[in-house]
Amino acid sequence: MKTLFKIHQIKDIQSVKYAFRDYDFATNHGLSFADYAEVEHGELESEDFEGATYEETVINMLEYLYEKYNIGIDSYPRGMHSLSVSDIVQLNDTCYYCDFSGWKKM
């Protein structure tokens, strides 16, 4: 089964208070999906990331994407910075906020 992913990053990091900040700070300072742009998308084979539970499978996919988009500049699409705190990864219809430690389901 395929899982669609999208990576969203803040369009103008100078214009928002929560760029590169943790989820709690962001939600208390106006976190808005309207501040984000899609910078990458694709699909993953869900079977390649299977965990004992659905939640483990999701974490495995998120961690794979985090590693993939932090290896080197050649792995980033044009206009994308490395995957970092305050970025949002969407798996199918569910979004996850990249926090200082792990991911927050939105």
C-alpha positions as CSV (number, residue, x, y, z in Angstrom):
1,M,0.0,0.0,0.0
2,K,1.3,3.4,-0.9
3,T,1.4,6.4,1.5
4,L,1.4,9.8,0.0
5,F,3.6,12.4,1.7
6,K,4.0,16.2,1.4
7,I,6.5,18.4,3.1
8,H,5.4,21.9,4.0
9,Q,7.8,24.7,5.1
10,I,7.1,28.2,6.3
11,K,7.0,30.5,3.3
12,D,8.6,33.5,5.0
13,I,10.4,32.7,8.2
14,Q,10.9,36.3,9.0
15,S,7.2,37.0,9.2
16,V,6.2,34.4,11.8
17,K,7.1,34.2,15.4
18,Y,7.2,30.4,15.5
19,A,9.7,29.6,12.8
20,F,12.1,26.9,14.1
21,R,10.2,26.8,17.4
22,D,8.6,23.9,19.2
23,Y,5.0,22.9,18.8
24,D,3.7,24.3,22.1
25,F,5.3,27.7,21.3
26,A,3.9,27.6,17.7
27,T,0.3,26.8,18.8
28,N,0.5,29.7,21.3
29,H,1.8,32.1,18.8
30,G,-0.5,31.7,15.8
31,L,0.4,28.5,14.1
32,S,-1.4,28.6,10.7
33,F,-1.2,26.3,7.8
34,A,-1.6,29.4,5.6
35,D,1.9,30.3,6.5
36,Y,3.3,27.2,4.8
37,A,4.0,26.1,1.3
38,E,4.4,22.6,-0.1
39,V,8.0,22.1,-1.0
40,E,8.1,18.4,-1.7
41,H,5.8,15.4,-2.3
42,G,6.0,11.8,-3.2
43,E,4.9,8.3,-2.1
44,L,6.3,5.7,0.3
45,E,5.6,2.0,0.2
46,S,4.0,1.4,3.6
47,E,5.2,-2.2,3.8
48,D,8.8,-0.9,3.9
49,F,8.2,0.8,7.2
50,E,6.0,-1.7,9.0
51,G,6.1,-1.5,12.8
52,A,4.3,-3.6,15.4
53,T,1.5,-0.9,15.5
54,Y,0.2,1.7,13.1
55,E,1.8,4.4,15.2
56,E,5.2,2.8,14.9
57,T,4.8,2.5,11.1
58,V,4.0,6.3,11.0
59,I,7.0,7.1,13.2
60,N,9.2,5.0,10.9
61,M,8.0,6.9,7.8
62,L,8.5,10.3,9.5
63,E,12.0,9.4,10.7
64,Y,12.9,8.1,7.2
65,L,11.8,11.4,5.6
66,Y,13.7,13.4,8.3
67,E,16.9,11.5,7.6
68,K,16.4,11.7,3.8
69,Y,16.0,15.4,3.8
70,N,18.9,16.1,6.2
71,I,21.7,14.1,4.4
72,G,23.0,16.8,2.0
73,I,22.1,19.7,-0.1
74,D,21.8,17.5,-3.2
75,S,18.8,15.7,-1.7
76,Y,16.7,18.8,-1.3
77,P,14.3,20.0,-4.0
78,R,14.9,23.5,-5.2
79,G,13.6,26.1,-2.7
80,M,13.6,23.6,0.2
81,H,15.9,23.8,3.3
82,S,16.7,20.7,5.4
83,L,13.7,19.3,7.2
84,S,13.7,21.0,10.6
85,V,11.7,22.0,13.6
86,S,8.4,23.8,12.6
87,D,8.2,22.0,9.3
88,I,5.0,19.9,8.7
89,V,5.0,16.5,7.1
90,Q,1.7,15.2,5.8
91,L,1.1,11.5,5.4
92,N,-2.0,10.9,3.4
93,D,-4.5,13.2,5.2
94,T,-2.8,13.6,8.5
95,C,-0.2,16.2,9.4
96,Y,2.7,16.0,11.8
97,Y,4.7,18.9,13.2
98,C,8.4,18.4,13.5
99,D,9.2,19.2,17.1
100,F,12.5,19.5,18.9
101,S,12.1,15.8,19.9
102,G,9.9,13.8,17.7
103,W,6.6,14.6,16.0
104,K,3.3,16.1,17.1
105,K,0.1,14.9,15.3
106,M,-1.9,17.9,14.3
